[in-house]
Amino acid sequence: MKNKWISTIIICMMAGAIVLTGCGGKDSASKEEASKSESAGEETSGAEEEGKEEIAKDFTLAMTDSYTFTDPQDLDFDQRFVLVGEAGCKLLTDMGNMGYNADKMYEILYAKDGVPVGEYQYFVAPDEENAASLAEFYKSQGQNITVEGNVLYAYSEGDVIEATIVTFASTGTITDETPEAYIEMMKSFNGLMEYE
Protein backbone atom coordinates (compact mmCIF):
# COMPACT_ATOMS: atom_id res chain seq x y z
CA MET A 1 0.00 0.00 0.00
CA LYS A 2 2.79 2.38 0.94
CA ASN A 3 4.63 1.75 -2.38
CA LYS A 4 1.43 2.40 -4.38
CA TRP A 5 0.90 5.63 -2.44
CA ILE A 6 4.50 6.70 -3.15
CA SER A 7 4.07 5.88 -6.86
CA THR A 8 0.89 7.96 -6.94
CA ILE A 9 2.72 10.89 -5.33
CA ILE A 10 5.52 10.57 -7.89
CA ILE A 11 3.07 10.73 -10.81
CA CYS A 12 1.31 13.69 -9.20
CA MET A 13 4.69 15.42 -8.74
CA MET A 14 5.42 14.99 -12.44
CA ALA A 15 1.97 16.27 -13.33
CA GLY A 16 2.51 19.05 -10.80
CA ALA A 17 5.86 19.89 -12.38
CA ILE A 18 4.10 20.38 -15.68
CA VAL A 19 1.35 22.38 -13.95
CA LEU A 20 3.95 24.50 -12.17
CA THR A 21 5.55 25.20 -15.49
CA GLY A 22 2.28 26.69 -16.76
CA CYS A 23 2.12 24.82 -20.01
CA GLY A 24 1.20 27.09 -22.86
CA GLY A 25 -0.01 26.06 -26.25
CA LYS A 26 2.92 27.26 -28.31
CA ASP A 27 3.26 25.10 -31.40
CA SER A 28 6.59 24.94 -33.17
CA ALA A 29 6.53 21.27 -34.11
CA SER A 30 6.54 20.45 -37.78
CA LYS A 31 4.64 17.63 -39.43
CA GLU A 32 7.19 17.32 -42.24
CA GLU A 33 9.20 14.11 -42.38
CA ALA A 34 12.85 14.68 -41.54
CA SER A 35 15.74 12.65 -40.31
CA LYS A 36 17.90 13.48 -37.32
CA SER A 37 20.49 16.07 -38.29
CA GLU A 38 22.62 15.79 -35.17
CA SER A 39 22.73 14.10 -31.80
CA ALA A 40 20.60 15.99 -29.30
CA GLY A 41 22.27 17.88 -26.51
CA GLU A 42 25.59 18.04 -28.32
CA GLU A 43 27.10 21.32 -29.36
CA THR A 44 28.28 21.45 -32.95
CA SER A 45 31.38 23.16 -34.17
CA GLY A 46 30.86 26.73 -35.31
CA ALA A 47 31.78 30.26 -34.46
CA GLU A 48 33.26 30.67 -30.98
CA GLU A 49 31.43 33.14 -28.79
CA GLU A 50 32.61 33.75 -25.24
CA GLY A 51 34.41 30.39 -25.23
CA LYS A 52 31.27 28.43 -26.22
CA GLU A 53 30.63 26.67 -29.46
CA GLU A 54 27.51 27.71 -31.30
CA ILE A 55 24.80 25.06 -31.29
CA ALA A 56 23.09 24.17 -34.56
CA LYS A 57 19.43 25.19 -34.52
CA ASP A 58 18.10 22.70 -37.03
CA PHE A 59 17.47 19.71 -34.77
CA THR A 60 14.61 17.41 -35.78
CA LEU A 61 13.15 14.39 -34.04
CA ALA A 62 10.75 12.03 -35.84
CA MET A 63 8.38 10.95 -33.05
CA THR A 64 6.05 8.96 -35.30
CA ASP A 65 5.78 8.29 -39.03
CA SER A 66 3.66 11.42 -39.39
CA TYR A 67 4.92 13.71 -36.60
CA THR A 68 8.35 15.36 -36.50
CA PHE A 69 9.52 17.88 -33.93
CA THR A 70 11.82 20.69 -35.09
CA ASP A 71 13.65 23.36 -33.13
CA PRO A 72 11.43 26.41 -32.58
CA GLN A 73 12.50 29.24 -34.85
CA ASP A 74 11.55 32.00 -32.41
CA LEU A 75 13.53 30.72 -29.41
CA ASP A 76 17.01 32.10 -28.66
CA PHE A 77 19.10 29.35 -27.05
CA ASP A 78 22.64 28.08 -26.75
CA GLN A 79 21.89 24.75 -25.05
CA ARG A 80 19.47 21.97 -25.92
CA PHE A 81 18.82 18.98 -23.67
CA VAL A 82 16.82 16.08 -25.08
CA LEU A 83 15.77 13.09 -22.99
CA VAL A 84 13.65 10.09 -23.93
CA GLY A 85 11.69 7.66 -21.84
CA GLU A 86 11.05 4.33 -23.52
CA ALA A 87 8.37 1.79 -22.57
CA GLY A 88 9.39 0.31 -19.24
CA CYS A 89 10.99 3.48 -17.83
CA LYS A 90 9.81 4.45 -14.36
CA LEU A 91 7.69 7.43 -15.44
CA LEU A 92 5.76 5.51 -18.11
CA THR A 93 5.40 2.45 -15.87
CA ASP A 94 3.99 4.59 -13.05
CA MET A 95 1.62 6.28 -15.50
CA GLY A 96 0.50 2.87 -16.76
CA ASN A 97 -0.20 1.78 -13.18
CA MET A 98 -2.59 4.74 -12.94
CA GLY A 99 -4.34 3.75 -16.20
CA TYR A 100 -2.62 6.16 -18.60
CA ASN A 101 -0.63 4.60 -21.43
CA ALA A 102 2.20 6.06 -23.49
CA ASP A 103 4.93 4.33 -25.49
CA LYS A 104 7.48 7.15 -25.23
CA MET A 105 8.07 10.45 -23.49
CA TYR A 106 10.40 13.19 -24.71
CA GLU A 107 11.76 16.04 -22.58
CA ILE A 108 13.23 18.89 -24.65
CA LEU A 109 14.69 21.76 -22.62
CA TYR A 110 16.27 24.88 -24.09
CA ALA A 111 18.56 27.28 -22.20
CA LYS A 112 20.49 30.46 -22.90
CA ASP A 113 23.47 31.50 -20.77
CA GLY A 114 22.57 28.84 -18.19
CA VAL A 115 18.94 29.99 -17.83
CA PRO A 116 15.98 27.97 -19.17
CA VAL A 117 14.13 29.62 -22.05
CA GLY A 118 11.58 26.93 -22.94
CA GLU A 119 10.57 23.32 -22.43
CA TYR A 120 8.55 20.81 -24.40
CA GLN A 121 7.23 17.61 -22.87
CA TYR A 122 5.90 15.13 -25.41
CA PHE A 123 4.08 11.83 -24.97
CA VAL A 124 3.57 9.34 -27.79
CA ALA A 125 0.56 7.16 -26.98
CA PRO A 126 -0.19 3.79 -28.58
CA ASP A 127 -3.26 5.27 -30.27
CA GLU A 128 -5.52 8.33 -30.38
CA GLU A 129 -7.82 6.98 -27.67
CA ASN A 130 -4.94 6.67 -25.18
CA ALA A 131 -3.65 10.11 -26.20
CA ALA A 132 -7.08 11.64 -25.56
CA SER A 133 -7.30 9.94 -22.15
CA LEU A 134 -3.86 11.18 -21.10
CA ALA A 135 -4.66 14.67 -22.41
CA GLU A 136 -7.87 14.75 -20.35
CA PHE A 137 -5.86 13.86 -17.24
CA TYR A 138 -3.43 16.75 -17.81
CA LYS A 139 -6.26 19.13 -18.72
CA SER A 140 -7.99 18.20 -15.45
CA GLN A 141 -4.83 19.46 -13.74
CA GLY A 142 -5.30 22.85 -15.43
CA GLN A 143 -2.80 22.38 -18.22
CA ASN A 144 -2.90 23.51 -21.81
CA ILE A 145 -2.20 20.38 -23.86
CA THR A 146 -1.98 20.07 -27.62
CA VAL A 147 -3.01 16.73 -29.13
CA GLU A 148 -2.23 15.72 -32.70
CA GLY A 149 -3.22 12.15 -33.43
CA ASN A 150 -1.51 9.91 -30.91
CA VAL A 151 1.02 12.63 -29.91
CA LEU A 152 0.39 15.15 -27.15
CA TYR A 153 2.62 17.85 -25.75
CA ALA A 154 2.87 20.77 -23.38
CA TYR A 155 5.09 23.82 -23.80
CA SER A 156 6.38 25.89 -20.87
CA GLU A 157 7.95 29.34 -21.01
CA GLY A 158 11.46 29.77 -19.61
CA ASP A 159 10.52 31.92 -16.61
CA VAL A 160 8.06 29.30 -15.42
CA ILE A 161 10.65 26.52 -15.82
CA GLU A 162 13.13 28.68 -13.91
CA ALA A 163 10.61 29.05 -11.06
CA THR A 164 10.10 25.29 -11.06
CA ILE A 165 13.87 24.73 -10.86
CA VAL A 166 14.15 27.19 -7.95
CA THR A 167 11.28 25.39 -6.17
CA PHE A 168 12.87 21.98 -6.70
CA ALA A 169 16.24 23.27 -5.46
CA SER A 170 14.67 24.83 -2.37
CA THR A 171 13.07 21.50 -1.42
CA GLY A 172 16.26 19.55 -2.06
CA THR A 173 14.74 17.68 -5.02
CA ILE A 174 17.64 18.89 -7.18
CA THR A 175 21.17 19.87 -6.17
CA ASP A 176 21.24 23.44 -7.50
CA GLU A 177 19.30 25.97 -9.57
CA THR A 178 20.57 24.96 -13.01
CA PRO A 179 19.04 23.38 -16.10
CA GLU A 180 21.63 20.61 -15.78
CA ALA A 181 20.44 19.71 -12.26
CA TYR A 182 16.83 19.69 -13.49
CA ILE A 183 17.76 17.37 -16.37
CA GLU A 184 19.66 15.07 -14.00
CA MET A 185 16.55 14.85 -11.81
CA MET A 186 14.44 13.96 -14.84
CA LYS A 187 16.92 11.18 -15.65
CA SER A 188 17.37 9.74 -12.16
CA PHE A 189 13.84 10.22 -10.81
CA ASN A 190 11.89 9.26 -13.94
CA GLY A 191 14.24 6.85 -15.68
CA LEU A 192 14.70 9.05 -18.74
CA MET A 193 17.86 8.77 -20.85
CA GLU A 194 19.73 11.12 -23.13
CA TYR A 195 18.36 10.93 -26.66
CA GLU A 196 20.93 9.87 -29.22
Salt bridges, closest charged atoms under 4 A:
GLU38 OE2 - ARG80 NH1 3.00
ASP71 OD2 - ARG80 NH2 2.86
ASP74 OD2 - LYS26 NZ 3.30
ASP76 OD1 - LYS57 NZ 3.59
ASP76 OD1 - LYS112 NZ 3.64
ASP78 OD2 - LYS52 NZ 3.76
GLU86 OE1 - LYS104 NZ 3.83
ASP94 OD2 - LYS90 NZ 2.73
GLU148 OE1 - LYS31 NZ 3.29
GLU184 OE2 - LYS187 NZ 3.03
GLU194 OE2 - LYS187 NZ 3.01
